Amino acid sequence: MAKDNINQDMALDDATDLAFDIDVHLREHSSTYNSEHTEVMEAQENIADDIISGNFDNVKGLLTRYATQNEDFFKRLDEYRENFLQDTGPFSVLIYNKETQAEQWLSLPAKPERFEKLLNDIGLDKVCNKV
């Protein structure tokens, strides 16, 4: 339980730091961004919320729309996803029962790969993932 709290704290700290850096970068490179996002703290909180919830397309959209030389930020977003979001669920997988030839969506609390052996042991084949 303590490890989960530490990971959540680290995820929040990293998201906040990254949001701050992105906001500063955008303000340095775009007067339009400055005029459209006048409330600095609110803008940073919105970016952090998008990062924490995995809405990287929103953040990447801001970067692409208002600035150039964003590769470092894209890399940091990918690292954040890898470090903090890769193993969270729910994940949905389409399973196929060989015996009944039935397909059904199954919701899993973590990566489907963690459940692959279980699915195979009970006679189900994973067909595809839907995250």
Secondary structure, DSSP 4 states (H G I P E B T S, - for coil): -HHHHHHHHHHHHHHHHHHHHHHHHHHHH-HHHHHH---HHHHHHHHHHHHHTT-HHHHHHHHHHH-S--HHHHHHHHHHIIIIITT-S-EEEEEEETTTTEEEEEEESS-GGGGHHHHHHTTEEEEEEE-
